[in-house]
Amino acid sequence: MLRWFQKLMPREDRFFDLFARHSHFVVAGAEALRAMLDGGDSIPRHYRTVMERENDADGVTREVLIAVRRTFITPFDRSSIQGLITSMDNSIDQMQKTAKGVILFNVREFTPQMREMADAIVKSAKLIEEALPLLQSVSKEATRISAIAEQVSHLEGRADDLHDAGLKELFETHAPAGNAMAFIIGNEIYDHLEKVMDRFDDVANEIQGIVIENV
């Protein structure tokens, strides 16, 4: 009876498998979003990829939240697990909103700053993907994990600078021509991209919090 019951309960290490799966979907979503910002006729195809990966990530998030309730012994505090997977899911949710904005406003051309912000999004996604398996040996890998979290925060700061510079250039380009709509649409895309990076910074903070609590 005990053996049968144990088989029904999620394994402790299953959380790391789920984190890894979710991070793979986040990376794929980030790469598809970046491809959208190359412009051209392939935008709808990459948009569909973002939508699909966001849906896949939602499924993993649900699995994690169910496993948290069903598992007696978790690898670290339950609230930390919930905070981590929620912040990860928020990042790809924001990517989805960005992609929807591109389609809604029928944007086909993007500024260098927008593309560089999207590059930072891909780099951040890959850094998070790298950090998550290290949490299995959090004490041993604490220094490396903290360094990765710091890199993500640095990328977020760089994205803020790109956002400000891009908005200024956008205003200087469109204000003299009286093209307010072009500025509004550009501002919307910049705002979404900045929020994606903010969500990745949230993930980095959650990871850093786990290190602090468990080392």
Backbone as ProteinMPNN parsed JSONL, in Angstrom:
{"seq_chain_A": "MLRWFQKLMPREDRFFDLFARHSHFVVAGAEALRAMLDGGDSIPRHYRTVMERENDADGVTREVLIAVRRTFITPFDRSSIQGLITSMDNSIDQMQKTAKGVILFNVREFTPQMREMADAIVKSAKLIEEALPLLQSVSKEATRISAIAEQVSHLEGRADDLHDAGLKELFETHAPAGNAMAFIIGNEIYDHLEKVMDRFDDVANEIQGIVIENV", "coords_chain_A": {"N_chain_A": [[0.828, -1.207, 0.0], [1.912, 1.271, 0.832], [3.95, 1.572, -1.05], [2.467, 1.795, -3.416], [1.107, 4.168, -2.862], [3.233, 5.984, -2.765], [4.001, 6.028, -5.42], [2.026, 7.52, -6.553], [2.533, 10.04, -5.686], [4.161, 13.063, -6.607], [7.616, 13.14, -7.499], [10.357, 14.617, -5.713], [12.465, 15.553, -7.326], [11.164, 16.02, -9.649], [10.315, 18.615, -9.908], [12.509, 20.044, -10.86], [12.77, 18.989, -13.401], [10.41, 19.971, -14.504], [10.833, 22.759, -14.291], [12.95, 22.96, -16.086], [11.727, 22.182, -18.516], [9.856, 24.246, -18.786], [11.571, 26.446, -19.039], [12.772, 25.877, -21.485], [10.651, 26.301, -23.237], [10.288, 29.017, -22.811], [12.689, 30.062, -23.84], [12.401, 29.314, -26.537], [10.134, 30.812, -27.17], [11.162, 33.39, -26.815], [13.107, 33.479, -28.816], [11.492, 33.279, -31.078], [10.026, 35.645, -30.842], [12.093, 37.478, -31.157], [12.734, 36.909, -33.807], [10.44, 37.841, -35.042], [10.869, 40.566, -34.927], [12.634, 41.005, -36.918], [11.18, 41.652, -39.002], [9.236, 41.739, -42.104], [7.637, 39.178, -44.219], [7.535, 36.907, -42.688], [6.636, 37.365, -40.163], [3.931, 36.651, -39.189], [4.188, 33.843, -39.009], [6.198, 33.464, -37.043], [4.902, 34.694, -34.997], [2.821, 32.886, -34.45], [4.352, 30.841, -33.377], [5.27, 32.008, -30.986], [2.805, 32.204, -29.649], [2.128, 29.464, -29.41], [4.236, 28.441, -27.837], [3.849, 29.889, -25.509], [1.436, 28.825, -24.663], [2.241, 26.185, -24.213], [4.0, 26.631, -22.087], [2.229, 27.542, -20.138], [0.897, 25.175, -19.566], [2.909, 23.689, -18.273], [3.325, 25.288, -16.052], [0.9, 24.935, -14.698], [1.205, 22.233, -14.022], [3.347, 22.366, -12.212], [2.231, 23.896, -10.11], [0.212, 22.186, -9.265], [1.761, 20.011, -8.453], [3.131, 21.117, -6.307], [1.15, 21.226, -4.365], [0.679, 18.542, -3.952], [2.986, 17.278, -3.133], [4.849, 16.103, -0.438], [7.466, 16.622, 0.523], [9.381, 19.156, -0.605], [11.913, 20.506, -2.847], [12.774, 23.057, -2.115], [11.413, 25.857, -0.283], [7.856, 26.025, -0.507], [6.526, 28.386, -1.257], [8.571, 29.673, -2.568], [8.96, 28.04, -4.784], [6.491, 28.403, -6.068], [6.642, 31.162, -6.505], [8.841, 31.304, -8.233], [8.07, 29.781, -10.564], [5.83, 31.216, -11.306], [6.867, 33.76, -11.879], [8.509, 33.093, -14.021], [6.563, 32.266, -15.84], [5.209, 34.648, -16.163], [7.037, 36.057, -17.684], [6.986, 34.899, -20.262], [4.319, 35.267, -20.803], [4.271, 38.035, -21.076], [5.821, 38.279, -23.34], [4.045, 37.194, -25.169], [2.066, 39.193, -25.131], [3.53, 41.257, -26.242], [4.02, 40.259, -28.827], [1.379, 40.104, -29.727], [0.778, 42.823, -29.797], [2.385, 43.672, -31.918], [1.145, 42.375, -34.068], [-1.469, 43.391, -33.851], [-1.154, 46.147, -34.378], [-0.12, 45.97, -36.833], [2.64, 46.146, -37.363], [5.582, 46.314, -39.232], [8.142, 47.121, -39.511], [11.046, 47.688, -37.553], [12.938, 49.349, -35.01], [16.536, 49.708, -34.543], [17.068, 49.754, -31.791], [14.851, 48.422, -30.717], [15.274, 45.855, -31.736], [17.677, 45.254, -30.486], [16.879, 45.228, -27.835], [15.253, 42.989, -27.955], [17.22, 41.112, -28.455], [18.445, 41.132, -25.957], [16.414, 40.011, -24.486], [16.377, 37.367, -25.454], [18.947, 36.557, -24.632], [18.641, 36.757, -21.849], [16.642, 34.841, -21.389], [18.05, 32.522, -22.037], [20.037, 32.573, -20.109], [18.542, 32.215, -17.767], [17.6, 29.664, -18.306], [20.009, 28.317, -18.119], [20.603, 28.679, -15.428], [18.64, 27.355, -13.877], [18.939, 24.407, -13.646], [21.112, 24.374, -11.945], [20.13, 24.897, -9.474], [19.606, 22.524, -8.253], [21.866, 21.842, -6.946], [22.279, 23.862, -5.009], [23.849, 24.964, -2.93], [26.484, 24.334, -3.637], [26.632, 25.554, -6.132], [26.112, 28.208, -5.732], [27.598, 30.61, -6.13], [27.907, 30.726, -8.92], [25.206, 30.758, -9.725], [24.352, 33.186, -8.62], [25.931, 34.925, -10.082], [24.85, 34.613, -12.627], [22.271, 35.613, -12.2], [22.94, 38.246, -11.713], [23.906, 38.973, -14.225], [21.545, 38.917, -15.719], [20.165, 41.028, -14.504], [21.835, 43.103, -15.236], [21.441, 43.09, -18.005], [18.778, 43.85, -18.032], [19.013, 46.488, -17.12], [20.45, 47.58, -19.255], [18.527, 47.292, -21.245], [16.645, 49.132, -20.366], [18.022, 51.514, -20.869], [18.161, 51.375, -23.664], [15.468, 51.497, -24.265], [14.818, 54.14, -23.445], [16.509, 55.661, -25.118], [15.585, 54.854, -27.6], [12.909, 55.742, -27.565], [13.3, 58.505, -27.464], [14.526, 58.956, -29.956], [12.46, 58.116, -31.575], [10.501, 60.013, -31.037], [11.796, 62.338, -31.964], [11.9, 61.766, -34.622], [9.226, 61.494, -35.512], [7.656, 63.553, -34.386], [8.192, 66.159, -35.598], [7.006, 65.712, -38.052], [4.424, 65.484, -37.443], [3.305, 63.012, -37.008], [1.675, 61.452, -34.995], [0.489, 58.962, -34.474], [2.312, 57.019, -35.324], [4.311, 57.392, -33.446], [2.935, 56.697, -31.098], [2.354, 53.979, -31.538], [4.951, 52.928, -31.773], [5.911, 53.537, -29.224], [4.277, 51.844, -27.733], [5.249, 49.293, -28.467], [7.883, 49.469, -27.544], [7.333, 49.731, -24.804], [6.183, 47.241, -24.185], [8.367, 45.517, -24.714], [10.189, 46.399, -22.814], [8.839, 45.628, -20.509], [8.937, 42.858, -20.719], [11.642, 42.41, -20.188], [11.707, 43.375, -17.582], [10.21, 41.394, -16.323], [11.93, 39.229, -16.579], [13.949, 40.098, -14.938], [12.593, 39.896, -12.547], [12.433, 37.099, -12.377], [15.149, 36.499, -12.053], [15.536, 37.68, -9.561], [13.903, 36.049, -7.964], [15.284, 33.639, -8.175], [17.71, 34.373, -7.017], [16.763, 34.86, -4.458], [16.11, 32.266, -3.634], [18.646, 31.164, -3.479], [19.728, 32.689, -1.358], [18.074, 31.871, 0.759], [18.705, 29.204, 1.023], [21.393, 28.693, 1.335]], "CA_chain_A": [[0.0, 0.0, 0.0], [2.789, 2.439, 0.9], [4.645, 1.703, -2.327], [1.472, 2.285, -4.373], [0.845, 5.566, -2.525], [4.406, 6.776, -3.135], [4.015, 6.188, -6.869], [1.059, 8.562, -6.893], [3.039, 11.339, -5.266], [5.241, 13.583, -7.447], [8.956, 13.077, -6.937], [10.957, 15.923, -5.428], [13.279, 16.014, -8.444], [10.303, 16.342, -10.784], [10.23, 20.066, -10.029], [13.606, 20.521, -11.7], [12.404, 18.617, -14.766], [9.38, 20.907, -14.951], [11.485, 24.052, -14.491], [13.736, 22.879, -17.323], [10.79, 22.191, -19.646], [9.303, 25.593, -18.917], [12.62, 27.347, -19.529], [12.962, 25.615, -22.912], [9.568, 26.988, -23.94], [10.559, 30.458, -22.719], [13.745, 30.362, -24.813], [11.826, 29.208, -27.876], [9.27, 31.976, -27.344], [12.015, 34.57, -26.956], [13.742, 33.442, -30.146], [10.458, 33.578, -32.068], [9.748, 37.078, -30.733], [13.22, 38.18, -31.794], [12.595, 36.729, -35.256], [9.377, 38.751, -35.487], [11.393, 41.92, -35.041], [13.393, 41.138, -38.16], [10.223, 42.191, -39.96], [8.976, 40.951, -43.303], [6.469, 38.322, -44.359], [7.574, 35.773, -41.758], [6.123, 37.779, -38.85], [2.819, 35.815, -38.713], [4.66, 32.493, -38.652], [6.884, 33.549, -35.757], [3.854, 35.031, -34.03], [2.162, 31.632, -34.054], [5.28, 30.115, -32.512], [5.196, 32.635, -29.652], [1.531, 31.796, -29.046], [2.19, 28.039, -29.076], [5.157, 28.214, -26.715], [3.211, 30.431, -24.309], [0.447, 27.836, -24.251], [3.003, 25.068, -23.644], [4.525, 27.059, -20.785], [1.089, 27.558, -19.212], [0.654, 23.8, -19.151], [3.934, 23.307, -17.297], [3.038, 26.049, -14.83], [-0.175, 24.233, -13.988], [1.774, 21.004, -13.449], [4.145, 22.735, -11.038], [1.354, 24.329, -9.024], [-0.45, 20.98, -8.755], [2.775, 19.215, -7.768], [3.419, 21.766, -5.022], [0.102, 20.835, -3.413], [0.644, 17.093, -3.747], [4.285, 16.774, -2.699], [5.101, 16.324, 0.985], [8.797, 17.213, 0.697], [9.77, 19.89, -1.802], [13.343, 20.816, -2.824], [12.886, 24.258, -1.304], [10.142, 26.349, 0.23], [6.763, 25.991, -1.476], [6.268, 29.733, -1.769], [9.652, 29.981, -3.506], [8.654, 27.307, -6.013], [5.377, 29.103, -6.705], [7.126, 32.462, -6.971], [9.738, 31.113, -9.369], [7.36, 29.378, -11.785], [4.937, 32.307, -11.687], [7.663, 34.808, -12.52], [8.905, 32.571, -15.33], [5.4, 32.289, -16.725], [4.927, 36.05, -16.467], [7.948, 36.524, -18.735], [6.503, 34.501, -21.6], [3.032, 35.953, -20.982], [4.555, 39.379, -21.579], [6.243, 38.104, -24.736], [2.814, 37.018, -25.932], [1.444, 40.512, -25.264], [4.347, 42.012, -27.197], [3.741, 39.719, -30.161], [0.023, 40.522, -30.085], [0.845, 44.235, -30.144], [2.958, 43.769, -33.265], [0.112, 41.965, -35.027], [-2.605, 44.309, -33.745], [-0.846, 47.418, -35.025], [0.412, 45.658, -38.166], [3.999, 46.698, -37.439], [6.436, 45.509, -40.109], [9.515, 47.623, -39.42], [11.423, 47.865, -36.155], [14.158, 50.128, -34.854], [17.675, 48.952, -34.004], [16.937, 49.621, -30.332], [13.879, 47.351, -30.46], [15.923, 44.562, -32.005], [18.684, 44.997, -29.449], [16.131, 44.834, -26.638], [14.851, 41.599, -28.177], [18.438, 40.318, -28.239], [18.613, 41.022, -24.504], [15.388, 39.072, -24.032], [16.868, 36.01, -25.767], [20.077, 36.276, -23.74], [18.107, 36.561, -20.501], [15.958, 33.541, -21.375], [19.06, 31.464, -22.038], [20.702, 32.612, -18.807], [17.636, 31.569, -16.816], [17.647, 28.242, -18.654], [21.27, 27.803, -17.583], [20.639, 28.748, -13.964], [17.67, 26.496, -13.195], [19.473, 23.108, -13.215], [22.093, 24.573, -10.88], [19.431, 24.951, -8.193], [19.642, 21.192, -7.641], [23.056, 21.854, -6.082], [22.273, 25.301, -4.768], [24.975, 25.371, -2.081], [27.708, 24.207, -4.422], [26.601, 26.422, -7.314], [25.582, 29.509, -5.332], [28.344, 31.706, -6.751], [27.568, 30.754, -10.343], [23.813, 31.176, -9.849], [24.288, 34.617, -8.326], [26.543, 35.631, -11.207], [23.874, 34.6, -13.716], [21.215, 36.554, -11.825], [23.497, 39.59, -11.891], [23.948, 39.223, -15.662], [20.183, 39.242, -16.155], [19.869, 42.378, -14.023], [22.606, 44.015, -16.08], [20.737, 43.168, -19.29], [17.568, 44.64, -17.807], [19.435, 47.885, -17.087], [20.794, 47.956, -20.623], [17.266, 47.419, -21.974], [16.061, 50.417, -19.959], [18.722, 52.563, -21.619], [17.733, 51.277, -25.06], [14.086, 51.982, -24.283], [14.823, 55.607, -23.374], [17.14, 56.194, -26.326], [14.694, 54.579, -28.72], [11.76, 56.642, -27.491], [13.745, 59.858, -27.841], [14.719, 58.969, -31.402], [11.133, 57.979, -32.169], [9.85, 61.314, -30.923], [12.475, 63.296, -32.838], [11.601, 61.402, -36.009], [7.818, 61.618, -35.889], [7.017, 64.785, -33.907], [8.2, 67.246, -36.591], [6.12, 65.375, -39.173], [3.06, 65.423, -36.94], [2.828, 61.633, -37.105], [1.504, 61.015, -33.611], [0.134, 57.553, -34.401], [3.536, 56.229, -35.44], [4.984, 57.471, -32.145], [2.145, 55.94, -30.117], [2.552, 52.552, -31.794], [6.327, 52.613, -31.407], [5.979, 53.591, -27.771], [3.626, 50.632, -27.235], [6.171, 48.163, -28.651], [8.974, 49.666, -26.578], [6.814, 49.469, -23.465], [6.049, 45.789, -24.032], [9.698, 44.916, -24.658], [10.759, 46.733, -21.509], [8.158, 44.816, -19.502], [9.485, 41.496, -20.792], [12.913, 42.409, -19.454], [11.372, 43.527, -16.157], [9.768, 40.093, -15.825], [13.122, 38.397, -16.436], [14.625, 40.557, -13.724], [11.841, 39.28, -11.459], [12.874, 35.696, -12.298], [16.49, 36.521, -11.468], [15.384, 37.978, -8.134], [13.371, 34.842, -7.328], [16.384, 32.687, -8.109], [18.637, 34.864, -6.002], [16.126, 34.646, -3.173], [16.264, 30.845, -3.289], [20.044, 30.995, -3.049], [19.889, 33.294, -0.03], [17.343, 31.087, 1.745], [19.145, 27.817, 1.11], [22.857, 28.58, 1.454]], "C_chain_A": [[0.863, 1.258, 0.0], [3.488, 2.66, -0.428], [3.702, 2.264, -3.393], [1.2, 3.765, -4.136], [2.002, 6.455, -2.972], [4.472, 7.014, -4.64], [3.064, 7.287, -7.325], [1.585, 9.957, -6.586], [4.155, 11.806, -6.196], [6.589, 13.48, -6.736], [9.484, 14.487, -6.688], [11.71, 16.452, -6.637], [12.441, 16.353, -9.678], [10.195, 17.843, -10.977], [11.319, 20.593, -10.964], [13.367, 20.152, -13.163], [11.386, 19.601, -15.332], [9.955, 22.299, -15.182], [12.247, 24.065, -15.815], [12.831, 22.93, -18.55], [10.243, 23.596, -19.872], [10.344, 26.545, -19.508], [12.898, 27.128, -21.012], [11.889, 26.321, -23.736], [9.772, 28.498, -23.922], [11.634, 30.865, -23.729], [13.186, 30.332, -26.231], [10.905, 30.39, -28.168], [10.071, 33.241, -27.569], [12.66, 34.624, -28.335], [12.725, 33.759, -31.245], [10.095, 35.057, -32.043], [10.853, 37.885, -31.396], [13.127, 38.079, -33.309], [11.489, 37.619, -35.822], [9.931, 40.136, -35.759], [12.384, 42.093, -36.187], [12.493, 41.666, -39.272], [9.947, 41.234, -41.114], [7.762, 40.042, -43.212], [6.425, 37.168, -43.364], [7.015, 36.122, -40.376], [4.956, 36.908, -38.381], [3.244, 34.42, -38.288], [5.342, 32.507, -37.292], [5.897, 33.918, -34.642], [3.153, 33.766, -33.537], [3.05, 30.816, -33.131], [5.263, 30.681, -31.097], [3.93, 32.175, -28.938], [1.574, 30.338, -28.582], [3.084, 27.786, -27.876], [4.589, 28.788, -25.42], [2.177, 29.453, -23.771], [1.123, 26.623, -23.617], [3.5, 25.412, -22.236], [3.419, 27.107, -19.74], [0.804, 26.159, -18.679], [1.642, 23.336, -18.101], [3.7, 24.029, -15.974], [1.941, 25.372, -14.019], [0.342, 22.959, -13.323], [2.567, 21.311, -12.18], [3.241, 23.087, -9.863], [0.575, 23.151, -8.429], [0.536, 20.148, -7.946], [3.125, 19.805, -6.41], [2.405, 21.332, -3.966], [0.17, 19.358, -3.043], [1.928, 16.516, -3.163], [4.521, 17.116, -1.233], [6.412, 17.067, 1.206], [9.207, 17.858, -0.618], [11.251, 20.286, -1.711], [13.685, 22.107, -2.099], [11.488, 24.771, -1.001], [9.072, 26.423, -0.862], [6.487, 27.366, -2.085], [7.346, 30.154, -2.765], [9.432, 29.284, -4.839], [7.546, 28.021, -6.782], [5.819, 30.451, -7.265], [7.997, 32.339, -8.202], [8.962, 30.775, -10.633], [6.4, 30.472, -12.241], [5.699, 33.417, -12.393], [8.147, 34.366, -13.9], [7.751, 32.647, -16.319], [5.021, 33.718, -17.099], [5.809, 36.566, -17.602], [7.438, 36.137, -20.115], [5.105, 35.05, -21.861], [3.25, 37.348, -21.566], [5.09, 39.33, -23.003], [5.019, 37.967, -25.637], [2.124, 38.359, -26.161], [2.21, 41.373, -26.268], [4.045, 41.58, -28.621], [2.349, 40.125, -30.627], [-0.007, 41.993, -30.491], [1.375, 44.442, -31.552], [1.903, 43.444, -34.313], [-1.048, 42.956, -35.036], [-2.371, 45.595, -34.522], [-0.213, 47.236, -36.408], [1.803, 46.272, -38.377], [4.859, 45.765, -38.289], [7.895, 45.967, -40.099], [9.821, 47.965, -37.964], [12.768, 48.577, -36.082], [15.303, 49.243, -34.355], [17.582, 48.746, -32.496], [15.938, 48.517, -29.961], [14.52, 45.986, -30.657], [16.964, 44.234, -30.948], [18.009, 44.625, -28.126], [15.673, 43.381, -26.759], [16.048, 40.658, -28.044], [18.664, 40.087, -26.746], [17.598, 40.043, -23.917], [15.842, 37.637, -24.272], [18.014, 35.635, -24.834], [19.594, 35.99, -22.323], [17.423, 35.205, -20.378], [16.966, 32.402, -21.294], [19.83, 31.425, -20.716], [19.835, 31.94, -17.74], [17.627, 30.061, -17.055], [18.912, 27.589, -18.093], [21.249, 27.713, -16.058], [19.779, 27.687, -13.285], [18.219, 25.124, -12.788], [20.463, 23.223, -12.058], [21.436, 24.617, -9.507], [19.38, 23.588, -7.503], [20.838, 21.051, -6.7], [23.296, 23.287, -5.641], [23.451, 25.752, -3.911], [26.28, 25.372, -2.866], [27.777, 25.246, -5.533], [26.152, 27.849, -7.007], [26.281, 30.671, -6.036], [27.982, 31.849, -8.222], [26.134, 31.235, -10.543], [23.675, 32.684, -9.633], [24.874, 35.439, -9.469], [25.584, 35.702, -12.393], [22.759, 35.6, -13.435], [21.688, 37.995, -12.031], [23.576, 39.957, -13.373], [22.57, 39.608, -16.194], [19.818, 40.665, -15.73], [20.615, 43.427, -14.845], [21.925, 44.186, -17.44], [19.461, 43.993, -19.166], [17.891, 46.127, -17.766], [19.786, 48.408, -18.465], [19.521, 48.155, -21.453], [16.565, 48.724, -21.622], [16.695, 51.567, -20.735], [18.297, 52.574, -23.087], [16.312, 51.803, -25.227], [14.054, 53.508, -24.319], [15.402, 56.231, -24.636], [16.231, 56.008, -27.54], [13.487, 55.496, -28.738], [12.137, 58.063, -27.914], [13.909, 59.967, -29.348], [13.378, 58.906, -32.129], [10.4, 59.32, -32.157], [10.467, 62.318, -31.888], [12.192, 63.023, -34.308], [10.179, 61.766, -36.398], [7.147, 62.919, -35.442], [7.036, 65.898, -34.951], [7.242, 66.99, -37.747], [4.663, 65.309, -38.741], [2.455, 64.036, -36.988], [2.709, 61.032, -35.705], [1.23, 59.519, -33.51], [1.377, 56.663, -34.475], [4.3, 56.238, -34.117], [4.252, 56.627, -31.11], [2.366, 54.44, -30.288], [3.965, 52.129, -31.395], [6.514, 52.578, -29.907], [5.374, 52.332, -27.148], [4.56, 49.424, -27.337], [7.341, 48.268, -27.679], [8.526, 49.302, -25.159], [6.695, 47.969, -23.207], [7.415, 45.115, -23.879], [10.363, 45.182, -23.306], [10.136, 45.868, -20.416], [8.626, 43.362, -19.535], [10.777, 41.418, -19.987], [12.691, 42.591, -17.954], [10.971, 42.184, -15.563], [10.954, 39.143, -15.675], [13.927, 38.81, -15.206], [13.923, 40.006, -12.494], [12.256, 37.82, -11.265], [14.238, 35.624, -11.629], [16.426, 36.792, -9.97], [14.837, 36.782, -7.366], [14.473, 33.807, -7.156], [17.391, 33.1, -7.032], [18.071, 34.68, -4.603], [16.233, 33.211, -2.703], [17.681, 30.552, -2.813], [20.235, 31.507, -1.622], [19.239, 32.427, 1.059], [17.948, 29.713, 2.0], [20.657, 27.627, 1.217], [23.291, 29.092, 2.818]], "O_chain_A": [[0.587, 2.203, -0.739], [3.609, 3.795, -0.888], [4.101, 3.116, -4.186], [1.076, 4.535, -5.089], [1.784, 7.548, -3.495], [4.937, 8.062, -5.09], [3.279, 7.909, -8.365], [1.127, 10.941, -7.168], [5.025, 11.007, -6.544], [6.688, 13.705, -5.529], [9.098, 15.433, -7.374], [11.626, 17.638, -6.957], [12.959, 16.913, -10.644], [10.001, 18.304, -12.102], [11.069, 21.491, -11.768], [13.721, 20.914, -14.063], [11.481, 20.014, -16.488], [9.605, 22.955, -16.164], [12.201, 25.039, -16.566], [13.127, 23.636, -19.514], [10.174, 24.074, -21.004], [10.025, 27.357, -20.377], [13.223, 28.076, -21.726], [12.174, 26.872, -24.799], [9.467, 29.182, -24.899], [11.506, 31.892, -24.395], [13.466, 31.223, -27.032], [10.894, 30.91, -29.284], [9.715, 34.07, -28.406], [12.748, 35.688, -28.946], [13.054, 34.426, -32.226], [9.879, 35.662, -33.094], [10.588, 38.854, -32.108], [13.407, 39.046, -34.017], [11.591, 38.096, -36.952], [9.516, 40.804, -36.706], [12.909, 43.185, -36.404], [12.964, 42.072, -40.335], [10.368, 40.077, -41.1], [6.971, 40.117, -42.272], [5.389, 36.52, -43.212], [6.932, 35.25, -39.511], [4.99, 36.452, -37.239], [2.719, 33.875, -37.317], [5.078, 31.633, -36.467], [6.051, 33.5, -33.494], [2.922, 33.606, -32.339], [2.559, 30.171, -32.204], [5.244, 29.93, -30.122], [3.973, 31.801, -27.766], [1.109, 30.017, -27.488], [2.734, 27.003, -26.992], [4.822, 28.234, -24.346], [2.058, 29.274, -22.559], [0.649, 26.093, -22.612], [3.431, 24.592, -21.32], [3.643, 26.752, -18.582], [0.509, 25.979, -17.498], [1.262, 22.662, -17.143], [3.86, 23.443, -14.903], [2.045, 25.253, -12.798], [-0.037, 22.643, -12.196], [2.462, 20.588, -11.189], [3.465, 22.624, -8.745], [0.309, 23.125, -7.228], [0.194, 19.639, -6.878], [3.389, 19.065, -5.462], [2.763, 21.099, -2.812], [-0.236, 18.969, -1.947], [1.941, 15.36, -2.738], [4.409, 18.275, -0.832], [6.469, 18.023, 1.979], [9.36, 17.173, -1.63], [11.788, 20.391, -0.608], [14.769, 22.234, -1.53], [10.496, 24.176, -1.422], [9.347, 26.828, -1.992], [6.246, 27.486, -3.286], [7.069, 30.906, -3.7], [9.682, 29.86, -5.897], [7.646, 28.221, -7.993], [5.42, 30.836, -8.364], [7.913, 33.162, -9.113], [9.165, 31.409, -11.669], [6.18, 30.637, -13.441], [5.228, 33.955, -13.396], [8.191, 35.166, -14.835], [7.925, 33.036, -17.474], [4.566, 33.974, -18.214], [5.382, 37.412, -18.389], [7.456, 36.954, -21.036], [4.738, 35.278, -23.014], [2.506, 37.785, -22.444], [4.838, 40.243, -23.79], [4.962, 38.546, -26.722], [1.65, 38.631, -27.264], [1.614, 42.12, -27.044], [3.84, 42.408, -29.508], [2.16, 40.454, -31.798], [-0.727, 42.372, -31.415], [0.874, 45.288, -32.293], [1.777, 44.142, -35.319], [-1.552, 43.319, -36.099], [-3.254, 46.079, -35.23], [0.175, 48.203, -37.064], [2.094, 46.839, -39.43], [4.856, 44.552, -38.076], [8.773, 45.279, -40.619], [8.962, 48.467, -37.238], [13.618, 48.434, -36.961], [15.071, 48.162, -33.813], [17.968, 47.697, -31.981], [16.156, 47.77, -29.006], [14.334, 45.076, -29.849], [17.119, 43.077, -30.557], [18.526, 43.792, -27.382], [15.703, 42.633, -25.782], [15.902, 39.531, -27.571], [19.026, 38.988, -26.324], [17.898, 39.332, -22.959], [15.706, 36.786, -23.394], [18.05, 34.524, -24.306], [20.092, 35.072, -21.672], [17.602, 34.502, -19.383], [16.758, 31.431, -20.566], [20.228, 30.352, -20.262], [20.34, 31.186, -16.908], [17.646, 29.278, -16.106], [18.88, 26.442, -17.645], [21.808, 26.785, -15.474], [20.15, 27.174, -12.229], [17.978, 24.707, -11.655], [20.633, 22.281, -11.284], [22.098, 24.401, -8.492], [19.136, 23.512, -6.299], [20.82, 20.24, -5.774], [24.366, 23.853, -5.865], [24.001, 26.828, -4.149], [27.079, 26.303, -2.763], [28.851, 25.76, -5.842], [25.846, 28.614, -7.921], [25.625, 31.611, -6.486], [27.773, 32.958, -8.713], [25.874, 32.038, -11.439], [22.967, 33.366, -10.375], [24.375, 36.519, -9.785], [25.511, 36.72, -13.081], [22.35, 36.347, -14.323], [20.922, 38.853, -12.47], [23.344, 41.108, -13.742], [22.445, 40.515, -17.017], [19.231, 41.417, -16.508], [20.088, 44.506, -15.115], [21.844, 45.298, -17.962], [19.104, 44.742, -20.076], [17.143, 46.942, -18.307], [19.459, 49.545, -18.807], [19.444, 49.075, -22.268], [15.958, 49.355, -22.487], [16.005, 52.475, -21.199], [18.097, 53.635, -23.68], [15.997, 52.472, -26.212], [13.343, 54.098, -25.132], [14.862, 57.205, -25.162], [16.124, 56.889, -28.393], [13.082, 55.977, -29.797], [11.389, 58.732, -28.628], [13.482, 60.951, -29.953], [13.182, 59.554, -33.158], [9.765, 59.707, -33.138], [9.749, 63.063, -32.556], [12.237, 63.931, -35.137], [9.946, 62.287, -37.489], [6.169, 63.346, -36.056], [6.005, 66.53, -35.181], [6.725, 67.929, -38.353], [3.773, 65.104, -39.566], [1.233, 63.889, -37.009], [3.53, 60.214, -35.29], [1.685, 58.871, -32.568], [1.47, 55.664, -33.762], [4.867, 55.223, -33.712], [4.885, 55.917, -30.328], [2.543, 53.716, -29.309], [4.151, 51.093, -30.756], [7.193, 51.699, -29.376], [5.891, 51.813, -26.159], [4.651, 48.626, -26.404], [7.74, 47.278, -27.067], [9.256, 48.648, -24.415], [7.064, 47.487, -22.136], [7.596, 44.251, -23.022], [11.012, 44.307, -22.734], [10.83, 45.426, -19.5], [8.703, 42.709, -18.494], [10.983, 40.488, -19.207], [13.42, 42.014, -17.147], [11.344, 41.865, -14.434], [10.983, 38.336, -14.746], [14.512, 37.969, -14.523], [14.575, 39.681, -11.503], [12.413, 37.357, -10.135], [14.463, 34.795, -10.747], [17.178, 36.199, -9.197], [15.259, 36.526, -6.239], [14.577, 33.172, -6.106], [17.856, 32.274, -6.246], [18.81, 34.377, -3.666], [16.425, 32.955, -1.514], [17.889, 29.793, -1.866], [20.833, 30.831, -0.786], [19.793, 32.271, 2.147], [17.735, 29.122, 3.059], [21.139, 26.495, 1.19], [24.483, 29.087, 3.128]]}, "name": "protein", "num_of_chains": 1, "seq": "MLRWFQKLMPREDRFFDLFARHSHFVVAGAEALRAMLDGGDSIPRHYRTVMERENDADGVTREVLIAVRRTFITPFDRSSIQGLITSMDNSIDQMQKTAKGVILFNVREFTPQMREMADAIVKSAKLIEEALPLLQSVSKEATRISAIAEQVSHLEGRADDLHDAGLKELFETHAPAGNAMAFIIGNEIYDHLEKVMDRFDDVANEIQGIVIENV"}
